Amino acid sequence: MTNVKRTGALVLCIVLVLTLAVSAAFIAYEADHDCSGEDCPVCQTIVINIRLLRSLGLALIALVSFFFLLFGQSVHSRRDQQTRFFFGTLVSWKIRLND
């Protein structure tokens, strides 16, 4: 099940990066187009892509922040486990003292 989750997360990351790249490339390519006035489909698409980049950019920042917090917690828990190893008790180390 872990491999399925990892594969799904990898595919989702690739789709997210490709969406951001294609949207930014479209905006850059069509920035100096010949506008036909109001109701220009290219201008409407550019506006949609700008909104998409803003929303995905905010979501990406939130996601990266979440992963940094999650990674920090895992490093913190590993450090606590190492500290417990050095400063633990015989019960926490599961050592049985037989007479």
C-alpha positions as semicolon CSV with decimal commas, in nm:
position;residue;x (nm);y (nm);z (nm)
1;M;0,000;0,000;0,000
2;T;0,291;0,233;0,068
3;N;0,420;0,200;-0,288
4;V;0,076;0,284;-0,424
5;K;0,064;0,599;-0,210
6;R;0,415;0,697;-0,314
7;T;0,335;0,644;-0,681
8;G;0,015;0,844;-0,649
9;A;0,199;1,126;-0,471
10;L;0,470;1,126;-0,738
11;V;0,213;1,142;-1,020
12;L;0,031;1,422;-0,840
13;C;0,356;1,619;-0,800
14;I;0,444;1,572;-1,166
15;V;0,098;1,687;-1,275
16;L;0,121;1,990;-1,045
17;V;0,463;2,092;-1,177
18;L;0,358;2,040;-1,539
19;T;0,042;2,245;-1,484
20;L;0,242;2,531;-1,336
21;A;0,501;2,514;-1,615
22;V;0,246;2,499;-1,898
23;S;0,041;2,784;-1,750
24;A;0,346;3,004;-1,709
25;A;0,469;2,918;-2,061
26;F;0,128;3,000;-2,210
27;I;0,118;3,336;-2,034
28;A;0,470;3,418;-2,151
29;Y;0,399;3,307;-2,510
30;E;0,066;3,488;-2,546
31;A;0,156;3,802;-2,348
32;D;0,200;4,009;-2,667
33;H;-0,083;3,871;-2,880
34;D;-0,309;4,069;-3,112
35;C;-0,611;4,127;-2,894
36;S;-0,949;4,134;-3,069
37;G;-1,104;4,358;-2,803
38;E;-1,360;4,253;-2,548
39;D;-1,438;3,884;-2,516
40;C;-1,095;3,790;-2,646
41;P;-1,056;3,415;-2,581
42;V;-0,678;3,445;-2,539
43;C;-0,714;3,720;-2,278
44;Q;-0,975;3,514;-2,094
45;T;-0,743;3,213;-2,097
46;I;-0,456;3,427;-1,969
47;V;-0,676;3,551;-1,682
48;I;-0,775;3,193;-1,600
49;N;-0,408;3,085;-1,602
50;I;-0,311;3,376;-1,378
51;R;-0,581;3,277;-1,129
52;L;-0,465;2,915;-1,150
53;L;-0,104;3,012;-1,082
54;R;-0,205;3,228;-0,787
55;S;-0,419;2,958;-0,629
56;L;-0,174;2,675;-0,697
57;G;0,113;2,892;-0,584
58;L;-0,059;2,950;-0,251
59;A;-0,146;2,582;-0,223
60;L;0,213;2,489;-0,309
61;I;0,349;2,721;-0,041
62;A;0,109;2,570;0,213
63;L;0,204;2,218;0,106
64;V;0,577;2,285;0,128
65;S;0,528;2,444;0,472
66;F;0,332;2,139;0,584
67;F;0,605;1,902;0,465
68;F;0,874;2,108;0,640
69;L;0,674;2,093;0,961
70;L;0,618;1,721;0,916
71;F;0,987;1,663;0,843
72;G;1,083;1,870;1,146
73;Q;0,857;1,658;1,364
74;S;1,011;1,336;1,234
75;V;1,364;1,465;1,298
76;H;1,256;1,576;1,643
77;S;1,105;1,235;1,722
78;R;1,420;1,057;1,601
79;R;1,632;1,277;1,821
80;D;1,406;1,194;2,118
81;Q;1,445;0,823;2,047
82;Q;1,822;0,857;2,040
83;T;1,814;1,058;2,362
84;R;1,596;0,796;2,527
85;F;1,849;0,533;2,427
86;F;2,126;0,709;2,613
87;F;1,918;0,830;2,908
88;G;1,662;0,553;2,933
89;T;1,589;0,315;3,215
90;L;1,628;-0,059;3,222
91;V;1,251;-0,092;3,187
92;S;1,246;0,129;2,878
93;W;1,531;-0,077;2,731
94;K;1,337;-0,394;2,827
95;I;1,626;-0,542;3,019
96;R;1,530;-0,803;3,271
97;L;1,747;-0,845;3,577
98;N;1,735;-1,199;3,706
99;D;1,885;-1,282;4,044
